[in-house]
Amino acid sequence: MRLAPLIREALVSGETAILVTVARAEGSTPREAGATMLVTRAASHGTIGGGQLEFHAIDVAREMIAEGTLERRLDLPLGPHLGQCCGGRVELLLRPVDHATLDTLSREEEDEAKAEPHVLLFGAGHVGVAMARALAPLPLAVTLLDDRDTPPPPLPESVAFKRLDDPEKAVEGAPAGSAFVILTHSHALDYRLADAALRRDDARYVGMIGSATKRARFERWFILRGGTKDALGRFICPIGGKSVRDKRPAVIAALATAEILAHLMVGETYRKADKSKPAAPSASGPRVAGARLSGARASGARLSGAGFGRNNHAA
């Protein structure tokens, strides 16, 4: 989720908002260092991992809004006393947003967007549109393409739509590491697109909707055109696996989305910029260490900022 637009809105309206950042994460934690969440009096956006950790951060952030506090740091072990048994430890940095925050976060989010893997969906039929909607909330650059002269379908804002007379050009011009998902109205066009994608050694995923029969026919056609068996080893058809035999577009889209993510993100761990460098505590923003809670709180009750974040400061 991109927070920069929400920060911009808050600054324009004059609303105080607190940016909560995972400054350090050690051991098993629900989110990585650099994860962020924006908190206002009435709402929160993004996530630092959910559960009691997030409830507590929201409480402390709203306490800061009420008191006008400039900074807080929370050092929290994720043990039974916090109602989360991850076993790790996190340090949270909480600061009110300003224009400098907006500039920094805007640049970070723009850089992240540029680095997102590209997914090209060929064919704006029922499955193509369902896949566009399934992929939309993910950290991917998704484009739906079609060669028919029809109005674009309703799509989420994060999904681009292109109408091309020759969709093969989009295969040739796609960035390295792209995923190509072929779902058009024409088997002949499907074959040409799959052929073009498989001839790119840098494609991370090449998948085509269809049956075992369609795959077998394509393989014969591809070999006759000079394609290799090694390339066919990277070819996925049908998409979404064979374990679920449900042909509804939304189901195919869900299965294929998981499959595409596995190819694009296998072995990768999401990391943002390191924000673990400690800042000198100030009178308005002392460093807060996790303290042992009473039995009521240890049982998993919601943690209040007053009970945990303010009165239980480390010595």
N, C-alpha and C positions, 0 to 999 in steps of 0.2 A: 504494500500500500504506500502511495506517495503522499507524504505529509506536507511538502512545501506549499501546495495550493491552499491547504487548510490553515497553515501558519500565515500565509498572505492575507486570507480573509480575516483572521483574528486581528492582525495588525491594522488592517484598514478600518475594522469596526471598533477598535480600541478595547477589545476583549482580552483579558489576561489569560494566557495559555502556558502551560508548563510542559517542556519537553523532557521526557524520562528516557534516559539512555542506559543500556547495560554497558557500564564502563569496563568491567572485568568479569570474566566467567571462568570458574575453575571447577574441574571435575564434571559430573553429570548435571547439566542445567537445561531448563526448558528452551532457552534461546541463547544465541551466540553473542559475544561481545560486539557492540555496535548496534544491536537491535534497539528500536526506538518506539515510543508511544507518545501521543499528544493528549494532554488532559486539560479540559476546561471545567467551568463550574457545572455544566450540564451534561457533558459527554466525554467520551474517550475514543481515540482513533488509533489503529495499529495495535500491536501487542508485544509485550516483553515476556510472554509465556503463559499467561492466564493463571488461574488458581489464586491461592492466598497471597502469593508474591505480588501479583498484579493488583489484587484488591488493596493490599497494603500500600502499594505505590500510588494508586489513585487517591486513597485517603490522605496520604502525606502531601501529594500535589495540591489537593483542594485546601488543605490546611495552609499551605504556602500562599495560595491565592488569597485566602481570607486574611492572612497576617502580613502580606507583602514581603515575604521572605525571598532573598535573592538567590540562594543556593542551598541545597541539601545533598549530602552523600549518605547512602545507606549501605552498610556492609552486612549482608544477610546470609547465614548458613541455611541451606535448604534441608532442614531436618524435621523430625516429628513436631517440634515446638512451633514450627511455622505452618504446620498442616500440609507440608509438601515433603515427600521422602525421596527427592531426586538424589540427595547425597552430596551435591556440589555446593558451591558458594558463589554468590554474585555481589558485585558492587554496583549500585545504581547512582547515577548522577541526575539530579533534578534541577532545572534552571528555567526561569521564564524566558520565552522566546523574544527576540528582538530582530532588527533588520540584519544584523550580522549573522544570527542563527539562520535566517531565511536564505541569505546568500550562500552560506556554507552548505546547507542541506540541499538547496537547489542544484548546486554544482555536483554534489555527491549523487543525487538522484538522476541527474542527466548522464553522468558517467556510467551509472549502473544500467540505465536504459540503453546506452550505446553498446554495452557489453552483453545484452540479453541475446540468447540464441534466437535465430529466425525460424519461424515455422510457416511454410507456404502451403495453403490448402487450395487445391485445384478442384473447382466445382462447387457452385453455390446452390446445390440441391438440399434436400432435407438433412442428409448426414453432414454435408459441408457446413451448413448453418449451425447444426447442433454441435459440431466440433468447435466452431469459432466461439460459441458461447461457453463451452466447457473449458477452453484454453484461455479465455479472456482474463480471468483473475490471476493467472500465473505469471511469473517473471519471464515472459517470452514476448518476442516481437512477432505478432500474428498477422498474416495477410491472407485474405480470402480472395481468390481470383476466379474469373469466369469469362468465357469467350462469347457468351450469348448477349444479344442486345436487349437486355431487360433491366428494369430498375434494380438497384442494389437492395438486398434484403435488410430488414431491421437488425442491426448488430450493436454490440456493446461499443462504447467509445474507444476502447483500447484496441479494437480490431480494425485494421485498414481493409478497404475493398478496392480492387482494381478490375477493370474490364479490359482484356487484351485480345486482339484478333489472333495473336500467335503466343499462347502461354508458354511455349518452349523457351522463348527469350527470357522469361522470368527465371527459369531453371538455370540458364547460362549466367545470368547476372546476379544470382543470389550469393550472399557472403559464404565464406568457408564455414563448415560446421553446421549448415542449415539442415532442417528436416523438411522433407517433401512428402506430402500426403495427397494421394491422387484419387479423386472421387467424382470424376466428370460424368456427363451424360453419354459419352461416346467411348466404346471400348477401343476404337482406333486411336483416339486422342490419349486415352489412358496409356496405351502401349508406347506412344511416342514420348510422352512425358516421363514414364518410368525408364525408358531407354536413355533419355538425356540425363536423368538424375543418376542412374547407375554408372554412367561413364564419368561421373565426377568422383574422384577418389576421396574427396574431402567431405562428402555428405555424411552426416551423423545418423540419418534415418531416411529410408526410402520405403514407403508403404503404399499399397494400392488396395482399394476395396474390391472384394470379389470372392469367388469360390475356389476350391481346389482345381476345378476344371479350367477356370480362367487363368489361374497361375500356370498350369501345365501348358496351355496354349501360348501364353506369353513367353515362357521359357524357350519353347521351340522357335518362336519368332525371333527372340532376342539372340539366340545362338546362331541362327541363320544370317543375322545381320552383323556377325562378328563379335558378339558379346561373349563374355567369359563365364565359366562356372564359378570362379571366385567372386565375380560381381553378383551373381545370383545368390551366393551365400549371404549377401547383405540385404537381400530383397525380402520384404515382408508382405505376404498376401496369403490369406486374408489378414486385415489389420485387427488388432484387439485380441488376438489369441483365439483358441478353439475350445476353451473350457466352458464358455457361456454361449449357449446356442439361442441367442435372442437378437432379432434383427431390427428392433425398434431403434430409430436414429439416436435417441438420447443414450441408450444403453451402449450402442456401438461407440458413440463419442466418449463415454466415460472410460470404457476399456482401452480404446486407442490412445486417449490422453495419458493414462498411466504408462502405457507402452512407450509413448514418445518421450515422456519425462525420464524414463529409465535409460533411454539411449542418449539423451542430451545431458543428463546430470549425473550419470553413474560415476562414482568415485570422487565427486566434487563436494566440498563442504562450503556452505555460504559464509563468507567473512566480510565484515565491513571494516572501516578504518578503526585502528586501535585508539580507544579513548580512555585507556587505563591510567594515564599519567595523573597522579594525584594533584589536587589543587590545595593550597593552604586553607585550612578551615577559617571561616570568618565568624564574627559574633552573630551574624544573622543566619549562618548556615553551618552548624557544627556537623562533624562527621558522626554518623550514627551506627553503632554496632548492633548486631542481632543479640538480643538478650533472651534468657529463658522465660517462657510465658507461663501463665497460670494454667491450671488444668482445664479451665473452660476454653481458653484459646487454643491449647494444645489439641483439643478434640476436633478442631477444624472450623470453629466459629470465625466469622469475618473479623479480620484484624483492623482495628481503628488506628488512624494516624495519631490520635491523642494518647492511646494506651501504649503503643509500641514505638512509633517514630519520634515522639517528642519527650516522653518522660523517662525512657530507658536509654539515655545516652551512655556511651562508654566513658569510663573514668579517664 
